[in-house]
Amino acid sequence: MDNLNHIFYKDYTIEKRGIINKDITIYSAIRNVLSGFTSGFTRDIYLTLDNGDIIGSFGINGEGLNNQFDSGVTNDMNIFIEDEFKSKGYSKIMMKHMIDKILEDLPDINRDQMLFIDTDASNGFWDKVGLIESRYAYRIPKYTIEGAGYEKYITINNLYNYTV
């Protein structure tokens, strides 16, 4: 189990968002890595135990000039929850905190911004959330297009609606 206090997270700006119950704390984290003319952005929501052990995470990765949503580059999502904490509603809680944090940081963001998953091996989880098949999932055009090669997507607005 990873720990939020590990040196790996030293480049992240981490903010405590609240306590879910007496044993689980929720954090937001963002990391910005400059790469040429654009920056690589990683946004994460973490669920941790009191000792900092990470029991769940929801992340969105992308690139941009000033933020990860301003370049037309694909933003992809990932989620993880330790087995003993599954089926307790934590996925929806992490997603809600992620969207809230994005809207706090970028209040003028286009809520039709698309978020993608590369491959759906979730046994129906992403369908329940509301993701739909990407039109370029199985064919990649000659020019760069957002989401090309990614299986499913959802908009920020639809993900938010799922969480409320």
Legacy VTK file of the C-alpha trace (Angstrom):
# vtk DataFile Version 3.0
C-alpha trace
ASCII
DATASET POLYDATA
POINTS 164 float
0.000 0.000 0.000
1.390 3.416 -0.959
1.691 6.124 1.668
0.984 9.818 1.081
4.072 10.690 3.150
6.394 8.815 0.742
9.071 10.843 -1.077
7.305 10.077 -4.388
4.698 12.721 -3.477
7.221 15.509 -2.699
6.502 17.262 -6.030
2.754 17.364 -5.377
0.860 20.238 -3.811
-1.356 18.386 -1.332
-4.387 19.841 0.433
-6.563 18.190 3.063
-10.195 18.383 1.943
-11.926 16.731 4.855
-12.658 13.599 6.822
-15.076 10.993 5.509
-15.358 9.113 8.770
-13.193 8.736 11.858
-10.685 6.563 9.964
-10.514 8.036 6.429
-9.226 11.441 5.335
-9.567 12.865 1.832
-6.847 14.903 0.119
-6.451 16.637 -3.226
-3.088 16.755 -4.951
-1.738 18.361 -8.100
1.601 18.051 -9.827
2.776 20.220 -12.714
5.819 19.110 -14.720
7.130 21.458 -17.417
7.859 19.645 -20.674
8.900 21.832 -23.603
6.163 24.358 -24.371
3.464 22.570 -22.385
3.153 21.220 -18.879
2.088 17.773 -17.797
-0.543 17.937 -15.093
-1.610 15.248 -12.674
-4.619 15.852 -10.441
-5.480 13.280 -7.787
-7.884 12.733 -4.969
-6.619 10.382 -2.269
-8.378 8.539 0.516
-5.987 7.744 3.352
-6.001 6.052 6.710
-4.702 7.939 9.758
-1.141 6.675 9.108
-1.167 8.097 5.538
-1.699 4.760 3.789
-3.576 5.355 0.526
-6.682 3.183 0.248
-8.169 4.906 -2.788
-7.293 7.337 -5.540
-8.974 9.023 -8.478
-6.788 10.850 -10.959
-6.940 12.910 -14.141
-3.793 13.373 -16.251
-3.283 15.790 -19.118
-1.181 18.524 -20.698
-1.667 22.208 -21.255
-0.207 25.665 -21.401
-1.662 27.173 -18.212
-3.750 24.239 -17.018
-4.391 20.742 -18.243
-7.659 21.642 -19.962
-6.493 24.427 -22.297
-4.650 22.552 -25.052
-7.007 20.008 -26.634
-4.740 17.192 -25.462
-6.521 14.128 -24.095
-7.176 14.082 -20.346
-7.421 10.529 -19.055
-8.851 9.223 -15.789
-7.885 6.397 -13.483
-9.358 5.060 -10.268
-8.256 2.607 -7.606
-9.706 1.388 -4.321
-8.265 -1.304 -2.067
-10.512 -4.388 -2.128
-11.685 -4.139 1.485
-12.961 -0.595 0.859
-14.880 -1.264 -2.368
-18.693 -0.994 -2.641
-18.917 1.690 0.055
-19.524 4.707 -2.190
-15.942 5.991 -2.023
-15.558 6.197 -5.821
-18.399 8.686 -6.086
-17.017 10.691 -3.147
-13.584 10.933 -4.801
-15.124 11.968 -8.128
-17.212 14.662 -6.427
-14.164 16.074 -4.653
-12.216 16.034 -7.939
-14.858 18.006 -9.830
-15.297 20.417 -6.907
-11.522 21.019 -6.830
-11.340 21.570 -10.599
-14.206 24.090 -10.398
-12.508 25.848 -7.455
-9.232 26.126 -9.394
-10.774 26.829 -12.814
-14.256 28.346 -12.344
-14.536 29.282 -16.040
-13.684 25.814 -17.374
-15.775 24.523 -20.248
-17.984 21.956 -18.516
-18.210 20.038 -21.798
-14.491 19.241 -21.437
-14.103 15.525 -22.127
-12.382 13.069 -19.792
-11.331 9.691 -21.216
-10.407 6.206 -20.124
-7.925 4.233 -22.179
-9.397 0.748 -21.745
-12.505 -0.337 -19.867
-11.740 -3.410 -17.778
-14.078 -2.315 -14.987
-16.825 -4.908 -15.298
-19.470 -2.215 -15.893
-18.272 0.439 -13.428
-17.560 3.145 -16.031
-20.867 2.415 -17.811
-22.682 3.004 -14.509
-20.839 6.322 -14.129
-22.114 7.321 -17.582
-19.121 7.019 -19.896
-19.919 6.397 -23.548
-17.844 4.998 -26.379
-15.476 7.464 -27.976
-16.009 7.979 -31.684
-12.269 7.522 -32.276
-11.867 4.567 -29.904
-10.817 2.049 -32.509
-9.491 4.225 -35.286
-6.881 6.893 -35.080
-7.110 9.730 -37.621
-4.066 10.988 -39.491
-4.046 14.183 -37.427
-4.054 14.592 -33.664
-7.527 14.649 -32.178
-8.574 14.659 -28.548
-9.425 11.162 -27.345
-8.121 9.264 -30.384
-7.465 5.662 -29.341
-9.272 6.033 -25.992
-12.234 3.724 -25.463
-14.771 5.828 -23.520
-15.368 9.370 -22.308
-17.582 11.586 -20.180
-17.834 15.361 -19.863
-16.954 17.168 -16.649
-20.605 18.233 -16.373
-21.930 14.672 -16.746
-19.391 13.353 -14.247
-20.495 16.055 -11.809
-24.148 15.119 -12.358
-23.309 11.486 -11.561
-21.831 12.523 -8.204
-24.763 14.598 -6.905
LINES 1 165
164 0 1 2 3 4 5 6 7 8 9 10 11 12 13 14 15 16 17 18 19 20 21 22 23 24 25 26 27 28 29 30 31 32 33 34 35 36 37 38 39 40 41 42 43 44 45 46 47 48 49 50 51 52 53 54 55 56 57 58 59 60 61 62 63 64 65 66 67 68 69 70 71 72 73 74 75 76 77 78 79 80 81 82 83 84 85 86 87 88 89 90 91 92 93 94 95 96 97 98 99 100 101 102 103 104 105 106 107 108 109 110 111 112 113 114 115 116 117 118 119 120 121 122 123 124 125 126 127 128 129 130 131 132 133 134 135 136 137 138 139 140 141 142 143 144 145 146 147 148 149 150 151 152 153 154 155 156 157 158 159 160 161 162 163
